[in-house]
Amino acid sequence: MYYPPVDVEKENPRFYWLCPECYKLRIEKLEWWMKEGYYYFRDIGTTATLEQLGFKDLDEYMKSLD
């Protein structure tokens, strides 16, 4: 549920409300991603580890964007 209500087909909400149970699940997933070394790469719109993308470290990834 998004709050305030928006038409997600026209525009993705910048802020939204989650019920407490959904919030807890999101936080658990985020903590797991952090523990496993996952990053969100906005330029390519994916969540992955550096190893999955074929990079040794973040500096190597950042250089690839230039």
Summary of the structure (lengths in Angstrom):
residues: 66
radius of gyration: 15.6
end to end distance: 38.2
largest distance: 41.6
contacts: 113
relative contact order: 0.10
helix: 44%
strand: 12%
